[in-house]
Amino acid sequence: MLEDLYQQVILDHNRAPRNFRKIERAPHHAEGYNPLCGDRVTVYVRFADDTVTDISFEGSGCAISKASASLMTEILKGKQRAEVDALFEGFHALVTGQTAASGQAEPDLGKLRVFSGVREFPMRVKCATLAWHTMRAALEDSQKVASTE
């Protein structure tokens, strides 16, 4: 039953991705590519006073990749940089099956927990994390294409 709900959330965000658009003149943006399955994503971010004021993405890929990017943009909007970093680490730990660093509080991942089953499929972990690595590259103003390799 819970697995069905998770699948519905992923399919919904794949069919109708949130924040799927280009932010014109976005001060932070990066491109990401997953060579294993061909997923491509561009993430756009606006920051003000150390807070994500707007975030969006464009690209093409599998349902997991698109849904992950969609949910990521929803959860990160309005978050401060430290929260963004903690959510990145928490999401990465969730999908890879790792545990949070000792003494580090786990962030509230909310709907992102729908990706917990991805850890059972190592090839899909890269699909789920592509947008996250790309978002991090955008915040670091990296000129390199973010990759899952």
C-alpha positions as CSV (number, residue, x, y, z in Angstrom):
1,M,0.0,0.0,0.0
2,L,2.7,2.5,1.0
3,E,4.8,1.4,-2.1
4,D,1.7,2.3,-4.3
5,L,1.5,5.7,-2.7
6,Y,5.2,6.3,-3.4
7,Q,4.8,5.2,-7.0
8,Q,1.9,7.6,-7.4
9,V,3.9,10.5,-6.1
10,I,6.8,9.8,-8.5
11,L,4.4,9.3,-11.5
12,D,2.6,12.5,-10.6
13,H,5.8,14.6,-10.5
14,N,6.9,12.9,-13.7
15,R,3.7,13.8,-15.6
16,A,3.3,17.3,-14.2
17,P,6.7,18.4,-12.9
18,R,6.7,21.4,-10.6
19,N,9.0,24.3,-11.4
20,F,9.8,23.0,-14.9
21,R,10.9,26.2,-16.5
22,K,13.9,28.4,-17.2
23,I,14.6,31.3,-14.8
24,E,15.8,34.1,-17.1
25,R,19.1,35.6,-16.1
26,A,19.4,33.2,-13.2
27,P,22.6,34.0,-11.3
28,H,23.3,30.4,-10.6
29,H,22.7,27.5,-13.0
30,A,24.4,24.3,-14.1
31,E,23.9,21.4,-16.4
32,G,23.9,17.8,-15.4
33,Y,24.2,14.6,-17.4
34,N,23.8,10.9,-16.5
35,P,25.7,9.0,-19.2
36,L,24.3,5.6,-18.2
37,C,20.7,6.4,-19.1
38,G,20.9,9.7,-21.0
39,D,19.2,11.9,-18.4
40,R,19.9,15.6,-18.9
41,V,19.0,18.5,-16.5
42,T,19.7,22.1,-16.1
43,V,19.0,23.7,-12.7
44,Y,18.5,27.4,-12.1
45,V,18.7,29.0,-8.7
46,R,18.2,32.5,-7.3
47,F,19.5,33.4,-3.9
48,A,18.8,36.4,-1.6
49,D,20.1,36.8,1.9
50,D,21.4,33.2,1.9
51,T,18.0,31.9,1.0
52,V,16.7,30.1,-2.1
53,T,14.1,32.5,-3.5
54,D,13.5,30.6,-6.7
55,I,14.6,27.3,-8.2
56,S,13.6,25.5,-11.3
57,F,14.8,22.9,-13.8
58,E,14.6,21.9,-17.5
59,G,15.6,18.7,-19.1
60,S,14.7,15.2,-20.1
61,G,15.0,11.9,-18.5
62,C,13.3,9.0,-16.8
63,A,10.4,9.3,-14.3
64,I,12.7,9.0,-11.3
65,S,15.1,11.7,-12.6
66,K,12.3,14.1,-13.4
67,A,10.3,13.5,-10.2
68,S,13.4,13.9,-8.1
69,A,14.1,17.3,-9.7
70,S,10.5,18.3,-9.3
71,L,10.4,17.4,-5.6
72,M,13.8,18.9,-5.0
73,T,12.7,22.3,-6.3
74,E,9.6,22.2,-4.2
75,I,11.4,21.4,-1.0
76,L,14.4,23.8,-1.5
77,K,12.4,26.9,-2.2
78,G,12.6,29.2,0.8
79,K,15.5,27.2,2.4
80,Q,18.7,28.7,3.7
81,R,22.0,27.5,2.3
82,A,22.8,25.4,5.4
83,E,19.4,23.7,5.1
84,V,20.0,23.1,1.4
85,D,23.3,21.4,2.2
86,A,21.7,19.3,4.9
87,L,18.9,18.2,2.6
88,F,21.4,17.2,-0.1
89,E,23.3,15.1,2.4
90,G,20.1,13.6,3.8
91,F,18.7,12.7,0.4
92,H,22.0,11.3,-0.8
93,A,22.1,9.1,2.4
94,L,18.5,8.0,1.9
95,V,18.9,6.8,-1.7
96,T,22.4,5.2,-1.2
97,G,21.5,3.5,2.1
98,Q,24.1,5.3,4.1
99,T,23.5,6.8,7.5
100,A,23.9,10.4,8.5
101,A,27.2,11.4,9.9
102,S,27.7,10.8,13.6
103,G,26.2,13.7,15.7
104,Q,24.5,15.2,12.7
105,A,20.7,15.6,12.9
106,E,18.8,14.1,10.0
107,P,16.8,16.7,8.0
108,D,13.1,16.3,7.5
109,L,13.0,14.8,4.0
110,G,9.2,14.9,3.8
111,K,7.9,13.7,0.4
112,L,11.5,12.9,-0.6
113,R,11.2,9.7,1.3
114,V,9.3,8.3,-1.7
115,F,12.8,7.6,-3.2
116,S,13.9,5.3,-0.3
117,G,13.3,2.2,-2.5
118,V,15.8,3.5,-5.1
119,R,18.7,2.2,-3.0
120,E,17.7,-1.3,-4.1
121,F,18.5,-0.4,-7.7
122,P,22.0,1.1,-7.9
123,M,21.6,2.2,-11.5
124,R,18.5,4.3,-10.4
125,V,20.4,6.0,-7.6
126,K,22.2,8.0,-10.3
127,C,18.8,9.0,-11.8
128,A,17.5,10.2,-8.4
129,T,20.6,12.2,-7.5
130,L,21.4,13.9,-10.9
131,A,19.3,17.0,-10.2
132,W,20.8,17.2,-6.7
133,H,24.4,17.1,-7.9
134,T,23.5,19.6,-10.6
135,M,21.9,22.0,-8.0
136,R,25.0,21.8,-5.9
137,A,27.2,22.6,-9.0
138,A,24.9,25.6,-9.7
139,L,25.4,26.9,-6.1
140,E,29.1,26.5,-6.4
141,D,29.1,28.2,-9.8
142,S,30.8,25.3,-11.4
143,Q,31.4,25.5,-15.1
144,K,31.7,21.8,-15.4
145,V,28.7,19.6,-16.4
146,A,27.6,17.8,-13.3
147,S,27.7,14.0,-13.8
148,T,26.7,11.0,-11.9
149,E,29.9,9.3,-12.7
